[in-house]
Amino acid sequence: LTHPNGPMLWPVLGILPTLYSNLDEVHEWATRTLMRCGGTFQYHSMWFSRSHGIVTVDPANLEYMLKTRFSNFPKGRYYRERFGELLGDGIFNADDATWREQRRAATAEMHSARFVEYSQCTIHSLVHMKLLKLIDRLAKSNQTIDLQDVLLRFTFDNICTAAFGVNPGCLTEDDLPEVPFSRAFEHATELSLFRFVVPPIVWKTMRFLNIGSERKLKETVRVVHEFAENTVSDRRTELLKLGGLGDRFDLLSRLVEARNGEGGFGFSDKFMKDLCISFILAGRDTSSVALAWFFWLVQRHPEVEKKILDEIVVVLGERTAKIESLDDVVFTAAELNRMDYLQAAISETLRLYPSVPVDFKEAVEDDQFPDGTEVRSGAKVYYVMYSMGRMPAIWGEDCREFKPERWIKEGGGGFASESMFKYPVFNAGPRLCVGKKFAYAQMKTVAAAMLLRYEVKVVEGHVVAPKLTTTLYMKNGLVVSFRRRSVVSPLLS
Ligand code: HEM
């Protein structure tokens, strides 16, 4: 049953004309419509596609779908088909047993002390040896740069190092080179996403004829897969030659070394290749776009920037050893953990600008949501993180304001976490983002290291707006300049 205040559904074409006429600001349109409907509405698409579904921001519905009735709401065939070439059976694309096995392997490894330590080292070395050196050069020569592009390069190198133990070198201290693997990955993702916006008959015919975007997709996927296959087989060879990979702590090396009960190899090459590619897709752009929005919001809210700096000064003040020079400051994991206000500012950024603004599941059987909405088998259920952060019913009347304080416990002590169904920015339930801890460590390290040393100034007149893709990029990037800070100098001996 459609909602009386829901979007206009046209004969034959369903929701499509309404959607296309609001495409420029589709996130805001969805937010307004969801508010009018009390959080949930139904839609249908063109009659011959038989595509229908539900759009919801109701936390109770989300809990029901993502946890209580998890097995009735998989990613589904629709998603898998479109990402099939690039992701194969990788964790991001898989359901049921295929998903479960990878989830188990990935969580065990990601949460192990040695991976946490290794990933911290990779983050630090990229931040201090590459990112800060590049920024320092730009600050000295008073040059501007697209910070989003720099951050995208940083996280791509970082996730490849964590997943494969290979740094593709997208970010160097004095250059932003074209890296074929990174380019191919970016194109393969965009071309896979294109399949979501054209009717299946179009892209399937193009695939059959091997023309246009489908031919390009095939070529870019080949580059990505060749890189992954070669890396997996090189690592196997290395293991056979050396008898162990004891000094390698990346995800792939751990998987290559894992053995099954009979002492043979635990995971097939395809399993490892698919898992690593999914990891790159999941961990590539999400934290960089979040950081771009963070720097933009912080510059617009000097009072927040001041509080972040005050907190950094307090944390550094607890060091017993004197700080000789700002350049030498490398934050430890324990110090970053104590930066609750920084954590709050990043969480608040993601509340308003979630890196994954919308996601969906596909219902297997007929069902009913807690708010009474009937769910028919085959329905797609979209949940809109972008709109959730802007719902007064969920976050209060000040929901559109950037207020990190809402994440600080009453009385000022410590970070107050939220229900993951009210804040599903990292997804929720059994498919909660595997990289959440990694992402926070990465974002906090970059934010603290940069803000301690530089003022980040968005170039006057630069227009900041979201891009309409499944990752919330800034459409025009974030062009900034950097100025060396002097504000924290009292800390120096
Ligand atoms: C701000 C940063 C990040 C955000 C907002 C974020 C958000 C998400 C979301 C919404 C999902 C669910 C996607 C879906 O099921 O359709 C997800 C899944 C996932 N994320 Fe993240 N992510 C972030 C960073 C990372 C990083 C850095 C990594 C890797 C180190 C990572 C690895 C994964 C993996 C492997 C999954 C799939 C989990 C599964 O399906 O069981 N994420 N993430």
Boltz pocket constraint, residues with backbone or C-beta under 6 A from the ligand:
constraints:
  - pocket:
      binder: B
      contacts: [[A, 91], [A, 92], [A, 94], [A, 103], [A, 106], [A, 159], [A, 162], [A, 278], [A, 279], [A, 282], [A, 283], [A, 284], [A, 286], [A, 287], [A, 290], [A, 350], [A, 354], [A, 355], [A, 356], [A, 359], [A, 360], [A, 424], [A, 425], [A, 426], [A, 427], [A, 430], [A, 431], [A, 432], [A, 433], [A, 434], [A, 435], [A, 436], [A, 438], [A, 439]]
      max_distance: 6.0
